[in-house]
Amino acid sequence: MFELKKEKVEIVQSNGNKEVYEISPLTGEYLQDLYSVIDIMQSAGSDDSSVVKALSTEASTKLHRLVFASLRQSYPKIEDTTLNMFVSQNLFKFIEAVMKVNMPQEWGEPWISD
């Protein structure tokens, strides 16, 4: 009936073990922040250092909120404080998955400029 696309992110733990986390789509209340961040990332270009420089405090706060909300959807039983710290430690590992799971496939990868 309704297909909800999900993305998986693999993170190597400090002990060398790999954990796979699933990213669920965001609810509508987060879309304005998502599109705002995509706009910032597009204007920065595709160079990783340019993207990092373009991420103002506001944009990085939005990114954290978006990743946190996506993981909250997937892992509702994890304590907020633990999840918040986990997102802070792994923020950049989840960004692409959050973008992919929330953008229509026909749009391609709008956060990457040509």
C-alpha positions, 0 to 999 in steps of 0.5 A: 500500500504505502511504501516508506523508503529507508536508508541504512548507514554503517558505522564502525564502532571503537572496538572495530565492530560494524553497526548498521542503522536505519534512517526513516523518513522525516515527517512534514514538520521538518521539510522546511529545515531540510530544504533550507539545508539542501539550498545551503549545500547546493550553493556551497558546491560539491567540495567537502571543505566548501560544504563544511564552511557553508554550514553556519551555526543555524544550518548545522543545528538544522542538520542535527535536528534532522538527523536526530528526528530521522533516528528518533523515528527508527529508534523510539525507545532510545533515550533522548540524551543518548541519541542526541550525543550519538548524532553529534558524534556521527552527524556527517555519516548520516547526512547523505542518508537523511537526504536520500530517504526524504527526496523523491528519486526523480530529483536525483541528488539535489544537494550535489551541484554539477 
